[in-house]
Amino acid sequence: MASSDNPNVNISNNTQITTIQGVPSVTQQLQDKSAGVPLSDFVLQLEDYAPTIPDSVTAYYLNRAGFETSDPRIIRLISLAAQKFVSDIANDALQHCKMKASAGQSSKKQGKDKKFTLTMEDLTPAMAEYGINVKKPCYFI
């Protein structure tokens, strides 16, 4: 996909960076700050970064998994990795939803105002690409 096909996708150095409604992604923000900077400097920049997933939530799940650290930069680095993972899955689910909508739509409403809803039918194949098998229950209580 070329960057001219979708105005929300920028491709630089064979890396796809997705922006949502013109807002730069976390990866792009950190790449702008750390272009050509060693990993040690990148970890130092994490001190000023506030990830979407709070440090306390990440620390809780790391402790439950048996990982202990007193360095908040490591916790933020793992939070950033988890945020990217969730973002990639959500983006893949959105692409599934768009493909399904365009395949089932002949010449109905075609515009920028189209809103998409995240459903299990879109999320399941996106998560399967990452090795996560999701099965919804046969019944709901």
ZIWO-V242418 format. One record per backbone hydrogen bond with DSSP energy under -1.0 kcal/mol. CO is the residue of the C=O (numbers start at 1). NH is the residue of the N-H. E is the energy in kcal/mol with one decimal. If there is no record, write none. Layout:
<<CO:NH:E> <CO:NH:E>>
This chain:
<<2:5:-1.2> <6:9:-1.6> <8:19:-2.5> <10:17:-2.2> <12:15:-1.5> <15:12:-1.9> <17:10:-2.0> <20:23:-1.9> <23:20:-1.2> <25:29:-2.3> <26:30:-2.5> <27:31:-2.3> <28:32:-2.4> <29:33:-1.4> <30:34:-2.2> <34:37:-1.9> <38:42:-1.8> <39:43:-2.5> <40:44:-1.5> <41:45:-1.7> <44:47:-1.2> <45:48:-1.0> <54:58:-2.0> <55:59:-3.0> <56:60:-2.0> <57:61:-2.1> <58:62:-2.4> <59:63:-2.6> <60:64:-2.1> <61:65:-1.4> <62:67:-3.0> <63:66:-1.1> <71:75:-1.3> <72:76:-2.3> <73:77:-2.2> <74:78:-2.2> <75:79:-2.3> <76:80:-2.6> <77:81:-2.0> <78:82:-2.5> <79:83:-2.5> <80:84:-2.3> <81:85:-2.1> <82:86:-2.5> <83:87:-2.4> <84:88:-2.6> <85:89:-2.0> <86:90:-2.5> <87:91:-2.5> <88:92:-2.4> <89:93:-2.4> <90:94:-2.1> <91:95:-2.1> <92:96:-2.2> <93:97:-2.3> <94:98:-2.6> <95:99:-2.4> <96:100:-2.5> <97:101:-2.4> <98:102:-2.6> <99:103:-2.0> <100:104:-1.8> <119:123:-2.5> <120:124:-2.6> <122:126:-1.1> <123:127:-2.5> <124:128:-1.9> <125:129:-1.2> <127:130:-1.1> <127:132:-2.4> <128:131:-1.5>>
